[in-house]
Amino acid sequence: MSQHPLNPWWSQQTDQPIMPTSHADWDQALKGQFITQEHVRTRLEAIIGRALGLDAYSGYDVDGFHVSLIAAGVQVGHGITLRVHSNDHEPPHAHVRLPGSSSDQLKVDIMTGDLSGVIPGNLSRAQRQAITLGVRNNSVKLGALWSQVRQART
């Protein structure tokens, strides 16, 4: 028997919360009084995991909403990881995870090595070079990851 038998945001089979994946879904569930303590705890865990860089298999935004599965990552030096997300858009790119940062708004084109998105003002020349060299040295692997992601979506 489920703890919340009438809650549409609760799995009756596994007796676990079904997490809203957007602000609109959360607001709708909240308005319907379907958000439980378990929902809040799971969202807070996602926020904390993202802030600490522990979201190794799933990507979350700063508000704790799931945005993607992470297909894989490549460490490129200076504590930098390039990650390809499973539900990403063209052009082929990787998200750059810098040491001590939970943001993945900095992106690198995996074909050209060009940076885009939110480029931190404190990004050092050595970090820029590590990213560019990381793309060059891992172009085959990053291209294969991107292809796998695209094939999985079709």
C-alpha positions as CSV (number, residue, x, y, z in Angstrom):
1,M,0.0,0.0,0.0
2,S,1.3,3.4,-1.0
3,Q,2.0,6.2,1.5
4,H,0.2,8.6,-0.8
5,P,-2.4,6.7,-2.8
6,L,-4.1,9.7,-4.3
7,N,-1.0,11.7,-5.2
8,P,-0.2,11.8,-9.0
9,W,3.4,12.8,-8.1
10,W,3.9,9.6,-6.2
11,S,4.8,6.2,-7.7
12,Q,2.2,3.7,-6.5
13,Q,4.4,0.8,-7.6
14,T,7.7,1.8,-5.9
15,D,6.1,4.0,-3.1
16,Q,8.6,6.8,-4.0
17,P,8.2,10.4,-5.1
18,I,8.0,11.2,-8.8
19,M,10.0,14.4,-9.1
20,P,8.7,17.4,-11.0
21,T,11.3,18.2,-13.6
22,S,10.5,21.9,-14.2
23,H,9.5,24.9,-12.2
24,A,6.1,24.8,-13.8
25,D,5.6,21.1,-12.8
26,W,6.8,21.9,-9.2
27,D,4.4,24.9,-9.0
28,Q,1.5,22.7,-10.3
29,A,2.2,19.9,-7.8
30,L,2.6,22.5,-5.0
31,K,-0.7,24.2,-5.9
32,G,-2.4,20.8,-5.8
33,Q,-0.8,20.1,-2.4
34,F,1.0,17.0,-3.8
35,I,4.6,18.0,-2.7
36,T,5.7,15.8,0.2
37,Q,8.6,15.9,2.6
38,E,10.3,13.3,0.3
39,H,10.0,15.6,-2.7
40,V,11.6,18.5,-0.8
41,R,14.4,16.3,0.5
42,T,15.1,14.9,-3.0
43,R,15.2,18.4,-4.5
44,L,17.5,19.7,-1.8
45,E,19.8,16.7,-2.3
46,A,20.0,17.6,-6.0
47,I,20.8,21.2,-5.2
48,I,23.5,20.2,-2.7
49,G,24.9,17.5,-5.0
50,R,25.2,20.1,-7.9
51,A,26.8,22.7,-5.6
52,L,29.4,20.1,-4.5
53,G,30.0,18.7,-8.0
54,L,28.5,15.3,-7.0
55,D,26.0,15.2,-9.9
56,A,28.1,12.6,-11.7
57,Y,25.3,10.8,-13.6
58,S,22.6,13.4,-13.8
59,G,22.7,17.1,-14.4
60,Y,20.6,19.5,-12.3
61,D,20.1,23.2,-12.6
62,V,20.7,25.5,-9.6
63,D,17.2,25.0,-8.4
64,G,17.5,21.3,-8.2
65,F,15.5,20.4,-11.3
66,H,16.8,17.5,-13.4
67,V,18.0,18.8,-16.8
68,S,19.9,15.8,-18.2
69,L,21.6,12.6,-17.8
70,I,25.4,12.9,-18.2
71,A,26.6,10.6,-20.9
72,A,30.2,10.8,-19.9
73,G,33.0,13.1,-19.0
74,V,36.7,13.6,-19.9
75,Q,39.2,15.1,-17.5
76,V,41.5,17.4,-19.3
77,G,43.8,18.8,-16.6
78,H,43.8,21.6,-14.1
79,G,40.8,19.8,-12.5
80,I,38.6,20.5,-15.5
81,T,36.1,18.0,-16.8
82,L,34.3,18.1,-20.2
83,R,30.9,16.5,-20.0
84,V,28.5,15.6,-22.7
85,H,24.8,15.7,-21.6
86,S,22.2,13.2,-22.9
87,N,19.5,15.6,-23.9
88,D,21.6,18.4,-25.4
89,H,21.1,20.4,-28.5
90,E,23.2,21.2,-31.6
91,P,25.9,22.2,-32.2
92,P,28.0,19.4,-30.8
93,H,29.5,20.7,-27.5
94,A,30.6,19.7,-24.0
95,H,29.9,21.4,-20.7
96,V,33.0,22.6,-18.9
97,R,33.1,21.8,-15.2
98,L,35.8,24.0,-13.5
99,P,37.3,23.0,-10.2
100,G,35.4,24.5,-7.3
101,S,32.5,25.5,-9.5
102,S,29.0,23.9,-9.7
103,S,28.2,25.7,-12.9
104,D,28.2,24.1,-16.2
105,Q,27.2,27.2,-18.2
106,L,30.6,27.3,-19.9
107,K,30.5,25.2,-23.1
108,V,33.1,24.2,-25.6
109,D,32.5,23.3,-29.2
110,I,33.9,19.8,-29.6
111,M,34.8,20.4,-33.2
112,T,36.5,23.7,-32.9
113,G,37.4,24.2,-29.3
114,D,35.6,27.5,-29.2
115,L,34.2,28.6,-25.8
116,S,30.6,29.8,-25.5
117,G,28.0,30.3,-22.8
118,V,28.9,32.0,-19.6
119,I,32.7,32.4,-19.5
120,P,33.9,33.1,-16.0
121,G,35.9,36.3,-15.6
122,N,38.5,34.4,-13.5
123,L,39.1,31.7,-16.2
124,S,42.9,31.6,-16.5
125,R,44.9,31.3,-19.6
126,A,46.2,27.9,-18.4
127,Q,42.6,26.7,-18.0
128,R,41.6,28.0,-21.5
129,Q,44.6,26.1,-22.9
130,A,43.7,22.9,-21.0
131,I,40.2,23.1,-22.4
132,T,41.4,23.6,-26.0
133,L,44.1,21.0,-25.7
134,G,41.5,18.6,-24.0
135,V,39.2,19.0,-27.0
136,R,42.0,18.4,-29.4
137,N,43.4,15.4,-27.6
138,N,39.9,13.8,-27.0
139,S,38.2,14.8,-30.2
140,V,37.5,11.2,-31.2
141,K,36.1,10.3,-27.8
142,L,34.0,13.5,-27.5
143,G,32.7,13.0,-31.0
144,A,31.7,9.4,-30.3
145,L,30.0,10.4,-27.1
146,W,28.0,13.1,-28.9
147,S,27.1,10.5,-31.6
148,Q,25.9,8.1,-28.9
149,V,23.8,10.8,-27.3
150,R,22.2,11.8,-30.7
151,Q,21.5,8.1,-31.6
152,A,19.9,7.5,-28.2
153,R,17.5,10.4,-28.8
154,T,16.3,9.2,-32.2
